[in-house]
Amino acid sequence: MTANGNSRQVVLDLLNHRPVDRVPCFSGVGNVTTSGLKQYGYRFPEIHVDAEKMANSALATYEQFGFECVVAPFDMGVEAEALGCQVNYYDDGSERILYPTIKGKLSEKIADLKLTLPADFSTVGRIPIVLEAIRRVRAKVGDQVAIGSWVLAPYTLAGQIVDLNDLLKNSYKKPAMINDLLSKLADAIIQIVTLYRQAGADFITVREMGATSDVISPRMFGTLILPHLQKVFAALPRPTVLHICGDTNQIMEHMAASGADALSVDQKNDLAASRTKVPQALLFGNIDPYGLLVQGNPETIDAGIRKILANGPDAVWPGCDIWPEVPPENFRALMTTMRQHGAKGGSPQ
Amino acid sequence: MTASPEELKEQLQHGVLEFDEDAVVDASEQAVEAGYDAYDMVMNGLAEGMNQVGACFAQGTYFVPEVLMAADALYRGLDILRPHIQFDPAKQVKGSVVIGTVEGDVHDIGKNLVKMMFEIAGFNVYDLGKDVPLDKFVDEQLRTDSDIVCLSAMMTTTMVGMPIVINKIKAKNPNCKIMIGGAPVSADIADKWGADGFAEDAPNALQEALNMIGTLKELGAG
């Protein structure tokens, strides 16, 4: 038993900047596993479109492995679909795990885009399914484990609803036009998150992986991306996490200025260096979800997780969605190492 | 006063590097009008400009928007110059390539840049686009008897479809060379999955392809 109480209390204390006596192990983004799907006899394509299946699949990772969160939804098409895009669920009977993708963009040219937000997001696309899934999870777990939900941030969402080439080039050529679009999408995100929180989500992760330094310059991140992140985080109920997978080393200060309660980075981030760049920020990371969790084995995972712990993260969590085909013994190894080595180094609180 | 070939090639390089489509169109039209070697203009003007763009990208002074704008400028020139290229077997690569982004992945920026490098070098390119069902790569390779198949993936979640395609193609046509690339792909993974080549970026993809074609021709001659 920890001084903070149960798992949910530890996670929420951490997210609310209160002292905690250990480093929790959880995620703000997808962590459904094929092992969890097997428990319920679900196929991957169906868990995105059915509230009960979404809820149970999300719960299974917590139930089977003690991962300290329950997170829904799983795919990056929810917001875009609510804005009118068509989604491909790859429900063709194949056993392969394919995440839903957007198949019909709202407009190829941003200049031609006429975007009007729905009057009530709770009734459009799969938002009602996500809301019902969150309510079902809450009813099942009570206050035992933290419930997370997530949305795409404005720029990444823009990349879902319009042609990505056009978005990238116009970010350079016509930033005013892109600013208008991002501002509107920020409004949509704020409305959707507010609904998720009302349904029972404890914390929200906002994902802006479309704006890493693999894609756009750190300077453009500061001028074009950051103002909209600031708008979103200023309006969202706390606590919140800003997640960016990809190269984030040069934009840590920008991320810290976003107003999010915690910053989440992936294995490309030099966590120890980031610690010194943004000493005040809560830093979550940075397990390589494929290279370590899927391709590793219990021994390499133990060593890899201890190496991450040595860099001083506030939470150990995956740099992106857990790849569903993670071997169960690897997931158990992750949680075992965290139980053995996750205690904070004896500083009296 | 007619500009010299060297001046025009420099204008093409600079136009690509600075995303100046008008300058590229102007130099390309002048080169055609003066009857200069179009292949020389493409390789030592446009492609050289793109090499410099690649260097800027590697150094972190250019990012994806800049590369895309440079590619637009390059294509403006290529559209004008390509019809005037005299086929010269000594200079030009004869080869064909099937390229696409694997099923479940709708990212095609990297794939399109690699495709551009192949087009510049004179390959026949069969572009299957993005979100391509895995069997379609196998069918298209057989249909076109292409020397090379290039698979692209931006996400770990879709990358895992690659070994399925590699095995299927190799089973039907062991001589076909397969190259993989994309953000999550590494040389280690390419090796493990039995791919013949791996490329970090578009210029490397072209070089890797040329090496593989070389191997193929040796095999054919032997």
HADDOCK unambig.tbl for C-alpha pairs under 7 A between the chains (distance, minus, plus):
assign (segid A and resid 98 and name CA) (segid B and resid 104 and name CA) 5.55 0.50 0.50
assign (segid A and resid 98 and name CA) (segid B and resid 158 and name CA) 6.98 0.50 0.50
assign (segid A and resid 99 and name CA) (segid B and resid 104 and name CA) 6.56 0.50 0.50
assign (segid A and resid 101 and name CA) (segid B and resid 104 and name CA) 6.79 0.50 0.50
assign (segid A and resid 168 and name CA) (segid B and resid 65 and name CA) 4.99 0.50 0.50
assign (segid A and resid 169 and name CA) (segid B and resid 65 and name CA) 4.90 0.50 0.50
assign (segid A and resid 169 and name CA) (segid B and resid 68 and name CA) 6.76 0.50 0.50
assign (segid A and resid 169 and name CA) (segid B and resid 69 and name CA) 6.45 0.50 0.50
assign (segid A and resid 172 and name CA) (segid B and resid 65 and name CA) 6.66 0.50 0.50
assign (segid A and resid 215 and name CA) (segid B and resid 63 and name CA) 5.72 0.50 0.50
assign (segid A and resid 215 and name CA) (segid B and resid 64 and name CA) 5.05 0.50 0.50
assign (segid A and resid 216 and name CA) (segid B and resid 63 and name CA) 5.19 0.50 0.50
assign (segid A and resid 216 and name CA) (segid B and resid 64 and name CA) 6.03 0.50 0.50
assign (segid A and resid 216 and name CA) (segid B and resid 65 and name CA) 6.85 0.50 0.50
assign (segid A and resid 217 and name CA) (segid B and resid 63 and name CA) 5.91 0.50 0.50
assign (segid A and resid 323 and name CA) (segid B and resid 157 and name CA) 6.88 0.50 0.50
